[in-house]
Amino acid sequence: MISRWIACCIGALLLTALGGCRTLGQTQFQIRDSAVNAANRNRVVALVQDVAINAGMVDLTARSRAGNTLVYFEEPVKSFRTTLGARSAGEYLVIDLACFHPSRCESTTFSVTKTTLERSLKREFGDNWRLVTAGAEQIPVTRN
C-alpha cells in the first residue's frame, strides 16, 4: 500500500517536471490618439520591426489573423515562441507581446523584447503610451 502511494507521488512529480507548468506571458503597450495619424503608425511599425529583428524574430505579417494588423513577428523556434505585433484599434495603436512558456518566469526573448520596447517607446512617444500586463484594460484582438 505504501509502495503504491510512493509510486503515485513519484509519478506525479515526474509528470510535473517533464510536462512543466505552462504560463502565458502577455504584455500590451497602448499608444493613445495615434491610430488616425499615419506618421505615428509608421513610427510604430518601424519601432516594432527594429525590436523584432534585433530579437531574431521573423516577419509573418502576411499570416496574421488579427484585425487591423500593421506588422507581426514570431520567434523562429519550434516551441514556446515569443510573438510581437502591432495593430490599430480605434483611437489606439496597440503593440502585443506574448510568450507561452513552460515555467512561471518569462523567456529571455520575451524579457529582453519587453525592456527594449519600453525604452524605444519612451524615446519615440515620451509619456503618450502605457503598459498593460493583463485584465480588463487590455484591448482585445479581433480576427479578420
RATA-V971906 format. One record per residue. SS is DSSP state (A for helix, B for strand, O for the rest). PHI is phi in whole degrees, 0 to 359 (none if undefined). NEAR is the number of other C-alpha atoms within 8 Angstrom. Layout:
ss:SS phi:PHI near:NEAR
ss:SS phi:PHI near:NEAR
//
This chain:
ss:O phi:none near:4
ss:A phi:293 near:5
ss:A phi:295 near:6
ss:A phi:293 near:7
ss:A phi:296 near:8
ss:A phi:296 near:8
ss:A phi:297 near:8
ss:A phi:296 near:8
ss:A phi:297 near:8
ss:A phi:296 near:8
ss:A phi:300 near:8
ss:A phi:296 near:8
ss:A phi:296 near:8
ss:A phi:296 near:8
ss:A phi:298 near:9
ss:A phi:294 near:9
ss:A phi:291 near:7
ss:A phi:281 near:6
ss:A phi:281 near:6
ss:O phi:70 near:9
ss:O phi:272 near:8
ss:O phi:245 near:9
ss:B phi:231 near:9
ss:B phi:259 near:8
ss:B phi:271 near:10
ss:B phi:221 near:10
ss:B phi:225 near:12
ss:B phi:232 near:13
ss:B phi:254 near:11
ss:B phi:242 near:12
ss:B phi:246 near:11
ss:B phi:275 near:10
ss:O phi:58 near:9
ss:O phi:242 near:11
ss:O phi:299 near:14
ss:O phi:275 near:6
ss:O phi:261 near:8
ss:A phi:298 near:7
ss:A phi:297 near:6
ss:A phi:291 near:9
ss:A phi:301 near:11
ss:A phi:295 near:8
ss:A phi:296 near:9
ss:A phi:293 near:10
ss:A phi:300 near:11
ss:A phi:297 near:8
ss:A phi:297 near:9
ss:A phi:296 near:14
ss:A phi:300 near:9
ss:A phi:298 near:8
ss:A phi:297 near:11
ss:A phi:295 near:13
ss:A phi:295 near:9
ss:A phi:294 near:7
ss:O phi:271 near:10
ss:O phi:84 near:8
ss:B phi:275 near:11
ss:B phi:245 near:10
ss:B phi:283 near:8
ss:O phi:235 near:10
ss:A phi:305 near:10
ss:A phi:297 near:4
ss:A phi:266 near:5
ss:O phi:295 near:8
ss:O phi:255 near:7
ss:B phi:283 near:9
ss:O phi:293 near:9
ss:O phi:58 near:8
ss:B phi:295 near:13
ss:B phi:264 near:10
ss:B phi:199 near:13
ss:B phi:213 near:13
ss:B phi:230 near:13
ss:B phi:225 near:12
ss:B phi:286 near:11
ss:O phi:278 near:8
ss:O phi:235 near:6
ss:O phi:290 near:5
ss:O phi:229 near:4
ss:O phi:57 near:9
ss:O phi:280 near:12
ss:B phi:268 near:13
ss:B phi:240 near:12
ss:B phi:216 near:13
ss:B phi:213 near:13
ss:B phi:231 near:15
ss:B phi:208 near:12
ss:B phi:260 near:12
ss:B phi:213 near:10
ss:O phi:63 near:6
ss:O phi:270 near:10
ss:B phi:240 near:12
ss:B phi:257 near:17
ss:B phi:238 near:13
ss:B phi:247 near:12
ss:B phi:255 near:12
ss:B phi:237 near:13
ss:B phi:215 near:12
ss:B phi:204 near:14
ss:B phi:267 near:11
ss:B phi:235 near:14
ss:O phi:284 near:9
ss:O phi:233 near:9
ss:O phi:284 near:8
ss:O phi:266 near:5
ss:O phi:281 near:10
ss:O phi:292 near:9
ss:A phi:298 near:6
ss:A phi:300 near:8
ss:A phi:299 near:13
ss:A phi:298 near:9
ss:A phi:294 near:9
ss:A phi:297 near:11
ss:A phi:299 near:10
ss:A phi:297 near:8
ss:A phi:296 near:9
ss:A phi:298 near:10
ss:A phi:301 near:8
ss:A phi:296 near:8
ss:A phi:294 near:9
ss:A phi:294 near:10
ss:A phi:299 near:9
ss:A phi:293 near:7
ss:A phi:277 near:7
ss:A phi:237 near:8
ss:O phi:60 near:8
ss:O phi:259 near:6
ss:O phi:272 near:7
ss:B phi:208 near:11
ss:B phi:217 near:8
ss:B phi:258 near:8
ss:B phi:237 near:11
ss:O phi:272 near:8
ss:O phi:188 near:9
ss:O phi:102 near:6
ss:O phi:293 near:5
ss:O phi:282 near:6
ss:O phi:288 near:9
ss:O phi:273 near:7
ss:O phi:294 near:4
ss:O phi:278 near:6
ss:O phi:257 near:6
ss:B phi:263 near:6
ss:O phi:292 near:6
//
